[in-house]
Amino acid sequence: METVHLKIRTNTKRGKHLLDLLREMAKTGRDIEFEHIPNQETIKAMKEAEEGEAMEASSIDELFDSI
């Protein structure tokens, strides 16, 4: 098995079609797998949450007021 990282511009017609094709192929066989890797901003937020540094809000109004 070989791992390949692709950057697909999904804001183009060709990029959308390619991604749709790969997703469809992944549904029908075991030869293609999708692995979702979070970006750096998401990884940082996850670490903050694990360390208890994340903001907490008891209501949606409190959340929006703090932003």
C-alpha positions as CSV (number, residue, x, y, z in Angstrom):
1,M,0.0,0.0,0.0
2,E,1.2,3.5,-0.8
3,T,0.0,6.7,0.9
4,V,-0.4,9.7,-1.3
5,H,-1.4,13.2,-0.1
6,L,-3.3,15.3,-2.6
7,K,-4.3,18.9,-2.5
8,I,-7.4,19.3,-4.5
9,R,-8.8,22.8,-5.2
10,T,-12.5,22.1,-4.4
11,N,-13.5,25.6,-5.6
12,T,-13.0,24.5,-9.2
13,K,-15.2,22.3,-11.3
14,R,-12.4,19.7,-12.0
15,G,-11.5,19.6,-8.3
16,K,-15.1,18.9,-7.2
17,H,-15.5,16.2,-9.8
18,L,-12.2,14.5,-8.8
19,L,-13.1,14.6,-5.2
20,D,-16.6,13.2,-5.9
21,L,-15.1,10.4,-8.1
22,L,-12.6,9.4,-5.3
23,R,-15.4,9.4,-2.7
24,E,-17.5,7.2,-4.9
25,M,-14.6,4.8,-5.5
26,A,-13.9,4.6,-1.8
27,K,-17.5,3.5,-1.2
28,T,-17.4,0.6,-3.5
29,G,-14.0,-0.9,-2.7
30,R,-11.2,-1.2,-0.1
31,D,-8.5,0.1,-2.3
32,I,-9.1,3.8,-1.5
33,E,-9.4,5.1,2.0
34,F,-10.0,8.7,3.2
35,E,-8.2,9.9,6.3
36,H,-9.2,13.2,7.8
37,I,-6.3,15.1,9.3
38,P,-7.2,18.2,11.2
39,N,-5.4,21.5,10.3
40,Q,-3.0,23.3,12.7
41,E,-5.7,25.6,14.1
42,T,-8.0,22.6,15.0
43,I,-5.1,20.7,16.6
44,K,-4.3,23.8,18.7
45,A,-7.9,24.1,19.8
46,M,-8.1,20.4,20.7
47,K,-4.9,20.7,22.9
48,E,-6.3,23.7,24.6
49,A,-9.6,21.9,25.4
50,E,-7.6,18.8,26.7
51,E,-5.6,21.1,29.0
52,G,-8.7,22.9,30.3
53,E,-7.9,26.2,28.6
54,A,-11.0,26.2,26.5
55,M,-13.7,28.8,27.1
56,E,-17.0,27.5,28.7
57,A,-20.4,29.0,28.3
58,S,-23.6,27.9,30.0
59,S,-25.9,29.3,27.2
60,I,-25.7,30.4,23.6
61,D,-26.2,34.1,24.7
62,E,-23.3,33.9,27.1
63,L,-21.2,32.4,24.2
64,F,-22.0,35.2,21.8
65,D,-21.5,37.9,24.5
66,S,-18.0,36.6,25.1
67,I,-17.0,36.8,21.4
